[in-house]
Amino acid sequence: MEKAVLLIEHSGAHLRCLLNPEHLEFRRSAGIGSRQSLGGALAGNTLSDDPLLYRGGGQTEFTLDLLFDTSLIPQSRDAPQVDDVRQLTGPLWELAENSGPEDRYGRPPTIAFLWGTRWNQRGVVAAVSERLEHFTADGNPRRSWLRLRLLRVGREKRPEPEAPSAPPVGKDEARRRVARGDMVNREPVGGGRGGERLDQIAAEHFGHPGYWTLLADINDLDDPFNHGGRTLRVPANPGVTGGGGS
């Protein structure tokens, strides 16, 4: 199997594992806590368990145990010799440091753990630990057992684009709808509809609030500002355009 990779999303850098992990450990915590009052935890001599508060959400973490050893790196004339294993593990350790750009406000970088075609987990490194072994005479460690604990992060949902407003229809088309009978009754605008104005209803059914005069014309309203409690006739297909006209 190909080597596992940690992809740093904001920079696009790839940190390849020297050896693939032998196992992956996942842990899930539900969004549940103990109910609290202003004075602290709820208490009572009749309680056998703490009352629970269901917050939603939760937390998923996964742990990687990785091995790095300088003796496993093929030696070649073109590649520089690695004397200290921390030259390999340093970039992974930095994933938990808060020394990144100021625009991240102390947030560690989001990374993606990629392995084969089945593993693509996004998260941030919450903790890192390293055990160093096989020291040289100069004190350089040559082997590292590195553990990364990551907290999964979800993909941010982008807001859905707003649907374009329906183009207005002309008076001629409105009159044709009346002649065809393509109209429906609208319950009283001054009662159950919450006192909607004619311009609000016109924006819904004609695509433009300025067409309130069409509603007044269709419904023979002598005073368009005094229509409370009256059932209106409105187009059956809101926003359908037709012939122009004025």
URRA-V959781 format. One record per residue. N is the residue number from 1. RES is the residue in one small letter. SS is DSSP state (alpha for helix, beta for strand, coil for the rest). PSI is psi in whole degrees, 0 to 359 (NA if undefined). Layout:
N & RES & SS & PSI
N & RES & SS & PSI
This chain:
1 & m & coil & 147
2 & e & coil & 162
3 & k & coil & 141
4 & a & coil & 148
5 & v & beta & 142
6 & l & beta & 114
7 & l & beta & 119
8 & i & beta & 115
9 & e & coil & 319
10 & h & coil & 337
11 & s & coil & 341
12 & g & coil & 6
13 & a & coil & 144
14 & h & beta & 123
15 & l & beta & 106
16 & r & beta & 140
17 & c & coil & 140
18 & l & coil & 317
19 & l & coil & 144
20 & n & coil & 148
21 & p & coil & 147
22 & e & coil & 338
23 & h & coil & 160
24 & l & beta & 138
25 & e & beta & 124
26 & f & beta & 147
27 & r & beta & 136
28 & r & beta & 130
29 & s & beta & 125
30 & a & beta & 158
31 & g & beta & 73
32 & i & beta & 136
33 & g & beta & 176
34 & s & beta & 139
35 & r & coil & 143
36 & q & beta & 153
37 & s & beta & 181
38 & l & coil & 333
39 & g & coil & 2
40 & g & beta & 207
41 & a & beta & 144
42 & l & coil & 137
43 & a & coil & 158
44 & g & coil & 142
45 & n & coil & 353
46 & t & coil & 357
47 & l & coil & 129
48 & s & coil & 339
49 & d & coil & 153
50 & d & coil & 135
51 & p & coil & 136
52 & l & beta & 148
53 & l & beta & 121
54 & y & beta & 103
55 & r & beta & 342
56 & g & beta & 174
57 & g & beta & 226
58 & g & beta & 198
59 & q & beta & 133
60 & t & beta & 127
61 & e & beta & 150
62 & f & beta & 149
63 & t & beta & 136
64 & l & beta & 129
65 & d & beta & 116
66 & l & beta & 147
67 & l & beta & 131
68 & f & beta & 134
69 & d & beta & 125
70 & t & alpha & 336
71 & s & alpha & 347
72 & l & alpha & 358
73 & i & coil & 123
74 & p & coil & 134
75 & q & coil & 136
76 & s & coil & 163
77 & r & coil & 329
78 & d & coil & 329
79 & a & coil & 136
80 & p & coil & 148
81 & q & coil & 138
82 & v & coil & 113
83 & d & coil & 336
84 & d & coil & 123
85 & v & coil & 340
86 & r & alpha & 345
87 & q & alpha & 334
88 & l & alpha & 322
89 & t & alpha & 346
90 & g & alpha & 312
91 & p & alpha & 328
92 & l & alpha & 321
93 & w & alpha & 322
94 & e & alpha & 342
95 & l & alpha & 340
96 & a & alpha & 359
97 & e & coil & 150
98 & n & coil & 41
99 & s & coil & 25
100 & g & coil & 191
101 & p & coil & 150
102 & e & alpha & 336
103 & d & alpha & 350
104 & r & alpha & 350
105 & y & coil & 48
106 & g & coil & 1
107 & r & coil & 126
108 & p & coil & 157
109 & p & coil & 146
110 & t & coil & 131
111 & i & beta & 160
112 & a & beta & 127
113 & f & beta & 112
114 & l & beta & 131
115 & w & beta & 114
116 & g & coil & 211
117 & t & coil & 359
118 & r & coil & 347
119 & w & beta & 118
120 & n & beta & 85
121 & q & beta & 128
122 & r & beta & 140
123 & g & beta & 182
124 & v & beta & 147
125 & v & beta & 114
126 & a & beta & 333
127 & a & beta & 150
128 & v & beta & 139
129 & s & beta & 150
130 & e & beta & 129
131 & r & beta & 121
132 & l & beta & 141
133 & e & beta & 174
134 & h & beta & 67
135 & f & beta & 143
136 & t & coil & 176
137 & a & coil & 335
138 & d & coil & 357
139 & g & coil & 13
140 & n & coil & 125
141 & p & beta & 142
142 & r & beta & 349
143 & r & beta & 143
144 & s & beta & 131
145 & w & beta & 110
146 & l & beta & 132
147 & r & beta & 128
148 & l & beta & 130
149 & r & beta & 119
150 & l & beta & 144
151 & l & beta & 127
152 & r & beta & 141
153 & v & coil & 141
154 & g & coil & 165
155 & r & coil & 133
156 & e & coil & 133
157 & k & coil & 126
158 & r & coil & 142
159 & p & coil & 142
160 & e & coil & 138
161 & p & coil & 141
162 & e & coil & 140
163 & a & coil & 138
164 & p & coil & 143
165 & s & coil & 148
166 & a & coil & 137
167 & p & coil & 144
168 & p & coil & 152
169 & v & coil & 161
170 & g & coil & 168
171 & k & alpha & 324
172 & d & alpha & 318
173 & e & alpha & 320
174 & a & alpha & 318
175 & r & alpha & 324
176 & r & alpha & 323
177 & r & alpha & 321
178 & v & alpha & 318
179 & a & alpha & 324
180 & r & alpha & 347
181 & g & coil & 16
182 & d & coil & 55
183 & m & beta & 155
184 & v & beta & 160
185 & n & beta & 140
186 & r & beta & 129
187 & e & coil & 161
188 & p & coil & 128
189 & v & coil & 341
190 & g & coil & 0
191 & g & coil & 258
192 & g & coil & 343
193 & r & coil & 3
194 & g & coil & 23
195 & g & coil & 39
196 & e & coil & 145
197 & r & coil & 162
198 & l & alpha & 325
199 & d & alpha & 328
200 & q & alpha & 318
201 & i & alpha & 323
202 & a & alpha & 321
203 & a & alpha & 325
204 & e & alpha & 320
205 & h & alpha & 339
206 & f & alpha & 349
207 & g & coil & 4
208 & h & coil & 131
209 & p & alpha & 336
210 & g & alpha & 350
211 & y & alpha & 21
212 & w & alpha & 334
213 & t & alpha & 333
214 & l & alpha & 317
215 & l & alpha & 319
216 & a & alpha & 321
217 & d & alpha & 315
218 & i & alpha & 323
219 & n & coil & 10
220 & d & coil & 49
221 & l & coil & 117
222 & d & coil & 324
223 & d & coil & 95
224 & p & coil & 347
225 & f & coil & 3
226 & n & coil & 81
227 & h & coil & 16
228 & g & coil & 133
229 & g & coil & 2
230 & r & coil & 137
231 & t & coil & 130
232 & l & beta & 153
233 & r & beta & 126
234 & v & beta & 161
235 & p & beta & 141
236 & a & coil & 334
237 & n & coil & 92
238 & p & coil & 138
239 & g & coil & 4
240 & v & coil & 124
241 & t & coil & 154
242 & g & coil & 212
243 & g & coil & 155
244 & g & coil & 216
245 & g & coil & 168
246 & s & coil & NA
